[in-house]
Amino acid sequence: MAPDAEQTAERLSTLLHRVGFHETDAMGIVHHANYLKYFEDARVVWLDEHDRGYGHYMALGLHFAVTRVEADYAQSARFDDRLEVTTWMEWVRGASLRMGYRIERDGDTLVTGATEHAAVNDEGRVRRIPKEDRARLAGGTGA
């Protein structure tokens, strides 16, 4: 998985992460579930850099509930590895969005993946993402 041809560096975010010992399993490799945490951390950074931050949506009473996760594991990370977690927006719809991810170590791809999210209110009911927010998330300026 990679950003599509239309993606530009201005719409990518890269989070640097140093693997801690507590993130590894008995074999000394990063436990598979931790990659999902890296996705989440990178998603928050992307919102900070390309939108208004997750707090903006919380103030509106909106949250992005995960509805789907994809992860393709090519290589394992280990304790003390320096990882680069790159993320981008794949699409935004009325009440949902999809983010893509690539985790690399020294230029080698370890994991690729994606998450899909439904916008929900504080009670968990699906709600549309406001039009100006959708435009900004999709790469427009918003209103």
Backbone bond lengths (Angstrom), bond angles and torsions (degrees), N, CA, C in turn:
res aa  C-N    CA-C-N  psi(-1)  N-CA   C-N-CA  omega(-1)  CA-C   N-CA-C  phi
1 M - - - 1.449 - - 1.517 108.40 -
2 A 1.301 115.60 135.47 1.458 121.49 179.11 1.515 107.71 -146.14
3 P 1.326 116.55 159.40 1.453 117.98 176.22 1.527 108.74 -59.83
4 D 1.329 117.55 145.08 1.454 118.47 179.79 1.521 109.52 -71.19
5 A 1.324 114.66 169.84 1.456 121.27 -173.61 1.520 112.54 -57.74
6 E 1.332 116.88 -25.52 1.458 120.20 -178.54 1.524 112.85 -77.49
7 Q 1.339 116.83 -17.27 1.459 119.47 -179.46 1.519 109.87 -68.15
8 T 1.316 116.71 140.78 1.456 121.91 176.47 1.514 108.44 -121.31
9 A 1.319 115.69 164.26 1.461 120.61 -179.38 1.524 111.54 -57.06
10 E 1.335 116.61 -27.65 1.459 119.62 -179.42 1.525 112.67 -67.89
11 R 1.343 117.75 -17.60 1.460 121.61 -178.11 1.527 111.97 -108.96
12 L 1.320 117.88 8.93 1.460 122.31 175.57 1.517 108.74 -103.90
13 S 1.314 116.14 149.76 1.463 121.46 170.90 1.517 107.55 -129.74
14 T 1.330 115.80 142.90 1.458 120.23 178.00 1.517 109.22 -126.21
15 L 1.312 114.51 124.08 1.457 123.10 177.34 1.521 107.98 -101.64
16 L 1.313 117.45 129.58 1.464 121.30 175.37 1.522 108.28 -93.05
17 H 1.331 116.03 134.35 1.467 120.30 -177.89 1.518 109.48 -139.78
18 R 1.328 115.98 130.84 1.468 122.76 174.80 1.520 107.54 -100.72
19 V 1.318 117.34 121.99 1.466 122.15 -175.48 1.523 110.40 -68.28
20 G 1.328 115.42 125.62 1.456 121.74 176.75 1.524 111.32 -88.52
21 F 1.319 116.87 156.45 1.455 121.53 -179.97 1.526 111.41 -58.33
22 H 1.332 116.53 -38.49 1.472 121.35 -178.74 1.525 113.30 -65.16
23 E 1.330 117.76 -11.31 1.462 121.38 179.97 1.532 112.80 -89.66
24 T 1.322 115.91 -5.19 1.462 119.61 -175.68 1.526 111.34 -100.07
25 D 1.336 114.72 159.73 1.456 120.22 179.73 1.530 110.34 -100.29
26 A 1.309 117.55 -169.27 1.462 122.28 -176.84 1.524 112.69 -63.85
27 M 1.334 117.87 -20.36 1.462 121.50 178.06 1.526 112.15 -89.06
28 G 1.338 116.18 -0.37 1.452 119.86 178.34 1.522 114.14 82.59
29 I 1.332 117.29 12.72 1.457 120.07 178.45 1.529 109.84 -113.70
30 V 1.315 115.45 159.89 1.465 119.90 179.70 1.525 108.88 -62.31
31 H 1.315 115.95 127.90 1.466 121.32 177.34 1.518 108.27 -63.10
32 H 1.321 116.90 138.42 1.468 121.87 -173.93 1.532 113.43 -55.48
33 A 1.302 118.28 -33.23 1.466 120.55 -178.10 1.529 112.11 -67.95
34 N 1.327 117.52 -24.88 1.457 119.89 -179.35 1.521 112.59 -66.32
35 Y 1.326 118.05 -27.00 1.457 119.91 178.41 1.529 110.23 -62.27
36 L 1.332 117.18 -32.66 1.465 119.98 177.58 1.529 110.68 -67.09
37 K 1.322 116.69 -33.65 1.465 120.09 174.68 1.514 110.33 -66.00
38 Y 1.337 117.07 -38.72 1.463 120.47 177.53 1.529 109.81 -63.45
39 F 1.345 116.70 -40.33 1.462 120.41 176.47 1.533 109.69 -57.55
40 E 1.324 115.64 -47.53 1.465 119.72 -177.19 1.525 111.69 -63.35
41 D 1.321 116.92 -44.99 1.466 120.25 178.40 1.527 110.66 -59.62
42 A 1.334 116.55 -42.21 1.468 120.95 -179.41 1.529 111.11 -67.38
43 R 1.329 116.86 -35.96 1.464 121.16 178.73 1.530 110.36 -63.12
44 V 1.313 117.02 -41.77 1.463 121.15 178.39 1.530 110.28 -63.89
45 V 1.330 116.73 -41.83 1.471 120.67 177.29 1.528 109.92 -62.30
46 W 1.351 116.94 -42.87 1.466 120.09 179.96 1.524 110.14 -59.46
47 L 1.331 116.99 -45.22 1.466 119.72 178.81 1.523 111.19 -61.42
48 D 1.330 117.05 -40.85 1.465 120.42 177.98 1.526 111.45 -61.50
49 E 1.332 116.74 -41.08 1.460 120.99 -174.57 1.526 114.15 -83.11
50 H 1.333 117.64 -29.63 1.467 120.14 -171.93 1.518 114.38 -119.85
51 D 1.310 117.23 -1.34 1.459 120.32 -178.37 1.512 107.42 -139.83
52 R 1.322 116.92 -137.74 1.459 120.84 -179.42 1.519 112.54 -115.27
53 G 1.302 118.13 8.75 1.455 120.74 -178.85 1.511 112.10 85.97
54 Y 1.319 115.20 154.47 1.460 119.89 -176.47 1.523 112.18 -63.13
55 G 1.327 116.85 -31.72 1.463 120.94 179.22 1.522 113.18 -58.36
56 H 1.326 116.60 -30.93 1.471 121.16 176.63 1.523 109.95 -58.41
57 Y 1.339 116.16 -46.05 1.470 120.43 -178.32 1.528 111.29 -71.07
58 M 1.325 116.33 -36.65 1.462 119.62 177.12 1.535 110.17 -61.20
59 A 1.332 115.96 -40.40 1.467 119.99 178.87 1.528 111.45 -64.60
60 L 1.330 117.06 -27.20 1.467 121.58 176.36 1.527 111.89 -83.25
61 G 1.343 116.12 -4.75 1.460 120.15 -175.99 1.519 112.38 79.51
62 L 1.341 117.36 21.85 1.463 122.17 179.11 1.514 110.87 -112.68
63 H 1.319 114.77 147.25 1.463 122.26 176.29 1.522 107.54 -137.88
64 F 1.318 116.56 155.93 1.457 121.03 178.31 1.526 108.79 -105.92
65 A 1.321 115.70 93.67 1.461 121.38 -179.14 1.530 109.30 -76.98
66 V 1.313 115.74 133.68 1.466 120.28 178.58 1.525 109.05 -71.24
67 T 1.331 115.78 127.94 1.464 121.06 178.22 1.525 112.06 -114.76
68 R 1.327 116.41 -16.79 1.467 120.61 -179.17 1.525 109.00 -157.52
69 V 1.336 115.48 140.31 1.465 121.70 175.47 1.516 108.44 -131.60
70 E 1.317 115.63 135.46 1.460 121.90 172.73 1.521 107.55 -125.51
71 A 1.321 116.58 136.63 1.458 121.09 175.63 1.519 108.60 -146.58
72 D 1.313 115.63 125.12 1.463 122.22 176.33 1.524 107.57 -113.91
73 Y 1.326 114.74 116.53 1.457 121.65 -175.12 1.529 109.68 -95.69
74 A 1.328 116.61 120.86 1.463 121.28 -179.98 1.528 110.99 -104.19
75 Q 1.328 116.98 -39.08 1.459 122.55 -179.72 1.522 108.63 -145.06
76 S 1.310 115.47 160.75 1.460 120.77 179.74 1.516 111.55 -95.06
77 A 1.333 115.25 145.64 1.459 121.40 169.47 1.525 107.62 -96.81
78 R 1.309 115.77 155.82 1.456 122.56 -178.43 1.525 110.86 -130.10
79 F 1.328 114.75 168.91 1.456 120.94 177.72 1.529 110.44 -49.42
80 D 1.318 115.23 135.68 1.456 126.22 175.21 1.530 114.41 74.06
81 D 1.329 117.77 2.92 1.464 119.31 173.74 1.525 108.99 -64.28
82 R 1.304 115.01 146.75 1.468 121.52 173.35 1.519 106.84 -100.58
83 L 1.326 115.51 116.99 1.456 121.05 -176.07 1.522 110.44 -108.56
84 E 1.317 114.97 149.59 1.458 122.26 171.23 1.525 106.69 -115.81
85 V 1.324 116.00 119.81 1.455 121.46 -179.60 1.533 106.50 -109.20
86 T 1.325 115.51 109.14 1.461 121.09 -178.72 1.523 108.68 -102.85
87 T 1.322 115.92 137.06 1.467 120.55 179.89 1.515 110.91 -135.44
88 W 1.315 114.48 158.44 1.462 122.03 179.79 1.522 109.04 -155.57
89 M 1.321 114.43 160.26 1.460 120.83 176.15 1.524 107.50 -84.87
90 E 1.342 117.10 125.61 1.459 120.17 176.64 1.522 111.36 -89.66
91 W 1.333 117.08 -43.97 1.458 120.40 175.72 1.523 110.07 -162.17
92 V 1.329 112.87 159.00 1.463 121.97 175.45 1.519 106.85 -133.21
93 R 1.309 116.04 132.65 1.471 122.05 176.31 1.518 108.03 -123.14
94 G 1.309 116.50 -173.38 1.463 121.14 -175.62 1.513 114.77 -50.77
95 A 1.332 117.19 -48.33 1.466 120.43 -177.05 1.523 111.56 -131.25
96 S 1.332 116.77 20.90 1.472 118.12 -177.90 1.521 111.19 -151.03
97 L 1.315 114.91 164.97 1.459 121.25 176.97 1.523 109.54 -152.79
98 R 1.327 115.15 162.48 1.464 122.32 179.13 1.516 108.30 -135.09
99 M 1.348 114.65 130.28 1.463 122.31 177.96 1.528 108.71 -112.96
100 G 1.333 116.11 143.36 1.458 121.67 175.92 1.520 110.16 -109.14
101 Y 1.342 116.02 155.29 1.469 121.84 -175.67 1.522 111.17 -141.94
102 R 1.318 114.68 148.37 1.458 121.84 171.20 1.531 106.71 -140.26
103 I 1.331 116.42 127.51 1.462 121.21 178.06 1.521 107.36 -111.37
104 E 1.338 115.76 125.35 1.465 121.51 -177.32 1.521 111.03 -126.39
105 R 1.329 114.05 155.72 1.469 122.96 171.52 1.515 106.01 -132.99
106 D 1.313 116.44 119.99 1.470 121.51 179.22 1.523 112.41 50.47
107 G 1.336 116.26 39.83 1.455 120.98 177.37 1.517 115.32 84.55
108 D 1.331 117.84 -7.75 1.469 121.40 177.95 1.524 109.48 -93.43
109 T 1.326 116.62 131.70 1.454 121.00 178.60 1.522 109.91 -76.84
110 L 1.333 115.58 124.99 1.459 121.79 178.25 1.530 111.09 -98.18
111 V 1.307 116.04 -45.18 1.469 121.88 -175.19 1.525 109.04 -144.02
112 T 1.324 116.21 139.38 1.455 121.58 167.78 1.515 107.26 -122.81
113 G 1.313 116.53 154.06 1.446 117.71 -179.54 1.508 112.86 -172.55
114 A 1.311 114.13 -175.54 1.454 121.50 178.99 1.518 108.72 -155.97
115 T 1.319 114.84 155.22 1.461 120.88 172.25 1.517 108.05 -131.72
116 E 1.324 115.66 142.50 1.453 121.39 173.86 1.522 107.65 -114.25
117 H 1.322 114.44 145.41 1.464 120.61 -173.56 1.515 110.78 -136.24
118 A 1.317 115.74 142.47 1.456 122.17 171.18 1.523 107.83 -104.22
119 A 1.305 116.02 136.04 1.466 120.25 173.97 1.527 107.23 -77.59
120 V 1.323 115.81 124.27 1.460 121.04 -179.42 1.523 108.98 -130.88
121 N 1.337 114.85 156.13 1.461 119.16 176.56 1.526 109.30 -86.08
122 D 1.316 116.08 -176.02 1.464 120.82 -177.90 1.520 113.36 -61.68
123 E 1.325 117.09 -21.57 1.475 121.47 178.94 1.532 111.34 -92.81
124 G 1.330 117.21 -0.06 1.453 120.64 178.72 1.518 114.76 87.75
125 R 1.326 117.56 9.39 1.467 121.06 178.79 1.522 110.05 -87.06
126 V 1.317 116.58 136.80 1.464 121.61 -179.60 1.527 109.74 -62.67
127 R 1.326 115.04 133.48 1.464 122.21 178.97 1.525 108.79 -135.48
128 R 1.319 116.43 146.91 1.458 120.70 176.62 1.525 110.01 -66.14
129 I 1.311 114.74 144.91 1.466 120.42 171.49 1.530 105.77 -76.14
130 P 1.326 118.33 130.51 1.468 119.12 -179.84 1.529 111.57 -52.64
131 K 1.336 115.35 142.46 1.465 122.24 -173.75 1.535 112.48 -51.75
132 E 1.326 117.20 -45.70 1.474 119.89 -178.46 1.532 111.21 -66.38
133 D 1.316 117.10 -33.46 1.464 120.40 177.44 1.530 110.19 -71.23
134 R 1.336 117.05 -41.23 1.478 120.27 176.67 1.521 110.53 -59.33
135 A 1.314 116.66 -43.92 1.464 120.36 -179.61 1.523 111.07 -61.34
136 R 1.329 115.74 -43.80 1.471 119.71 -179.92 1.517 110.90 -66.87
137 L 1.320 117.03 -43.57 1.478 120.60 178.56 1.516 111.36 -60.43
138 A 1.330 116.12 -37.12 1.465 121.14 -178.38 1.521 113.03 -77.99
139 G 1.328 116.58 -7.54 1.453 118.96 177.17 1.506 114.45 113.07
140 G 1.326 116.62 1.08 1.459 120.67 175.85 1.499 109.65 -87.42
141 T 1.285 116.76 -173.54 1.458 120.84 -177.74 1.514 113.28 -90.89
142 G 1.313 117.47 -15.78 1.456 119.60 -173.70 1.519 109.22 79.52
143 A 1.315 116.40 -179.53 1.465 118.44 -178.14 1.496 110.79 -115.29
